[in-house]
Amino acid sequence: MNLRPRFFEDKEKVNRILYEDVDASRKISQGLISLLPAGHLQPVVIVCIGTDRSTGDSLGPLVGTLLHEKISSHFHVYGTLEDPIHAVNLQEKLNEINEKHDNPFIIGVDACLGRLKSVGVVQVGEGPVKPGAGVNKELPEVGEAHITGIVNVSGFMEFMVLQNTRLNLVLKMAKTIANGIYFASTHYHRKRTFSHLNWAYDQEKTP
């Protein structure tokens, strides 16, 4: 769980979308697409961080599970309710990802706490998520980009706040985020395929 919302640090580089907006998934998709690498060779990896043992901190694993249930996703997804990525195994999982994928572009997905008026907001932006902040643990930062969802209010007994976060809210936010990532993956795959075909055509025309 990423305790401190990134919009406190760098407002101009973070898109903030309320999950209840009619076109929230499309906005998340657009924000994510703007951050993805232009080259068609770099794999995109979604790392969903959290645990199923806390309702507030289950946002990441729920997103990962929902993405795995999609018919097709062109991004590599790690972290589900069945196989979560959390404080205990985070470094091991990151090592595994970097061994399996050549120079991956990693997007970290995590829950966070924030101001009361910001609960339900999804943030998409540059830079990593910082898991473990809510439990005072020093853990590696994750990703070249991040998607975080503000699931409850920070400031007092954060661990208990996470435990008492409504699952209904977390599940709705997870569905919105998963749809946004899926839309982005489909668009990105089409774009990269088209670019690759153009490159191949140009190579054939070159004498």
C-alpha positions in Angstrom: 0.0 0.0 0.0 1.3 3.3 -1.1 0.4 5.7 1.8 1.3 9.1 0.3 -0.7 10.1 -2.8 1.7 11.2 -5.5 -0.3 14.3 -6.4 1.1 15.9 -3.2 4.6 15.6 -4.9 4.1 16.4 -8.6 0.7 17.5 -9.6 1.4 18.4 -13.2 2.5 14.8 -14.1 -0.4 13.0 -12.6 -3.9 12.5 -14.1 -6.6 12.3 -11.4 -9.8 10.5 -12.4 -12.8 9.8 -10.2 -13.8 6.2 -10.6 -17.5 7.1 -10.8 -17.0 9.3 -13.9 -18.9 7.8 -16.9 -15.8 7.7 -19.0 -13.3 7.0 -16.2 -11.9 3.9 -17.8 -11.3 5.8 -21.1 -9.5 8.5 -19.2 -7.3 6.0 -17.4 -6.6 4.4 -20.7 -5.6 7.7 -22.3 -3.4 8.7 -19.4 -1.7 5.4 -19.5 -1.1 5.4 -23.3 0.6 8.8 -23.0 3.2 7.3 -20.7 4.0 4.1 -22.6 7.2 3.7 -24.6 7.2 4.4 -28.3 9.4 1.5 -29.3 7.7 -1.8 -30.2 10.3 -4.1 -28.6 10.0 -3.1 -25.0 7.6 -5.3 -23.1 5.0 -3.7 -20.8 4.5 -5.3 -17.4 1.7 -4.5 -15.0 2.8 -5.2 -11.3 -0.3 -5.2 -9.1 0.8 -4.8 -5.4 -1.2 -5.6 -2.3 -2.7 -8.4 -0.3 -6.1 -10.2 -0.1 -5.8 -10.1 3.7 -6.8 -6.4 3.9 -9.8 -5.0 2.1 -8.2 -1.6 1.5 -4.9 -3.2 0.3 -6.6 -5.6 -2.0 -7.0 -3.1 -4.9 -3.9 -4.2 -6.7 -4.6 -8.0 -6.5 -8.2 -7.4 -7.6 -7.0 -5.5 -10.7 -4.6 -8.3 -11.5 -7.2 -10.9 -11.2 -9.7 -9.0 -13.3 -7.1 -8.5 -16.0 -6.3 -12.2 -16.0 -9.9 -12.9 -16.6 -10.0 -10.8 -19.8 -10.1 -12.8 -23.0 -6.8 -11.2 -24.2 -4.4 -8.7 -22.8 -1.2 -7.6 -24.5 0.5 -6.6 -21.3 2.2 -9.0 -18.9 0.3 -9.0 -15.6 1.7 -10.0 -12.2 -0.1 -9.9 -8.8 -3.5 -11.5 -8.3 -5.7 -12.6 -5.4 -4.3 -16.2 -5.9 -0.7 -15.1 -6.2 -0.3 -11.6 -4.6 2.7 -9.4 -4.6 3.3 -7.9 -1.2 6.0 -6.8 1.2 7.3 -10.3 1.8 7.9 -11.3 -1.8 8.1 -8.0 -3.6 11.9 -8.0 -4.3 11.8 -11.7 -5.3 8.9 -11.0 -7.8 10.7 -8.0 -9.3 13.9 -10.1 -9.8 11.8 -12.7 -11.5 10.1 -10.2 -13.8 13.5 -8.6 -14.8 14.9 -12.1 -15.5 11.9 -13.1 -17.6 11.5 -9.8 -19.6 14.2 -7.9 -21.4 14.2 -4.2 -20.2 10.5 -4.2 -19.2 8.5 -1.0 -18.9 6.8 -1.6 -15.5 3.6 0.0 -14.4 2.9 -0.3 -10.6 -0.6 -0.6 -9.4 -1.4 0.0 -5.8 -3.8 1.4 -3.2 -3.1 4.5 -1.2 -4.7 6.7 1.4 -5.4 10.4 1.0 -7.7 13.3 1.8 -11.4 12.6 2.4 -12.5 14.5 -0.7 -10.1 12.5 -2.8 -11.4 9.0 -1.8 -12.4 7.2 -5.0 -9.8 9.0 -7.2 -7.5 7.1 -9.5 -4.1 8.6 -10.2 -2.2 7.8 -13.4 1.3 9.3 -13.8 5.0 9.1 -14.3 7.3 7.6 -11.7 7.1 4.6 -9.4 4.8 3.6 -6.6 6.3 3.3 -3.2 4.8 0.3 -1.5 5.3 -0.3 2.2 4.9 3.4 3.2 1.7 2.6 5.0 3.3 -0.1 7.2 6.6 1.7 7.7 8.7 -0.7 5.7 11.6 0.0 3.4 10.7 -1.6 0.1 11.9 -1.1 -3.5 10.1 1.4 -5.6 8.1 -0.2 -8.5 7.7 1.0 -12.0 8.5 3.7 -14.6 4.8 4.7 -14.3 2.1 4.2 -11.7 -1.7 3.8 -11.2 -2.9 4.3 -7.6 -6.3 4.4 -6.2 -7.2 6.4 -3.1 -9.3 3.9 -1.1 -9.6 5.7 2.3 -8.5 8.6 4.5 -5.0 9.0 5.8 -3.8 10.5 9.0 -4.6 8.2 11.8 -4.1 4.4 12.4 -3.6 3.7 8.7 -3.4 -0.1 9.2 -6.9 -0.1 10.9 -8.2 2.2 8.2 -7.2 -0.2 5.5 -8.7 -3.1 7.4 -12.0 -1.3 7.6 -12.2 0.0 4.0 -15.4 -1.0 2.2 -14.8 -3.8 -0.2 -17.6 -2.5 -2.4 -15.6 0.7 -3.1 -12.3 -1.2 -3.7 -14.0 -3.6 -6.1 -15.6 -0.9 -8.2 -12.4 1.0 -8.4 -10.5 -2.2 -9.4 -13.0 -2.8 -12.2 -12.6 0.7 -13.5 -8.8 0.5 -13.4 -8.7 -3.0 -15.0 -10.9 -1.8 -17.9 -8.7 1.2 -18.4 -5.6 -0.9 -18.5 -7.2 -3.4 -20.9 -8.3 -0.6 -23.3 -4.8 0.8 -23.2 -3.3 -2.6 -24.0 -5.5 -3.2 -27.0 -4.8 0.3 -28.4 -1.1 0.0 -27.7 -0.9 -3.4 -29.4 -2.7 -2.1 -32.5 -0.4 0.9 -32.7 2.8 -1.2 -32.3 1.6 -3.7 -34.8 0.9 -1.0 -37.4 4.3 0.6 -36.8 6.0 -2.7 -37.2 4.2 -3.4 -40.5 5.2 0.0 -41.8 8.8 -0.7 -40.8 8.7 -4.0 -42.6 7.2 -2.4 -45.7 9.9 0.3 -45.7 12.6 -2.4 -45.4 11.2 -4.3 -48.4 11.2 -1.1 -50.5 14.8 -0.3 -49.6 17.1 -1.4 -52.5 
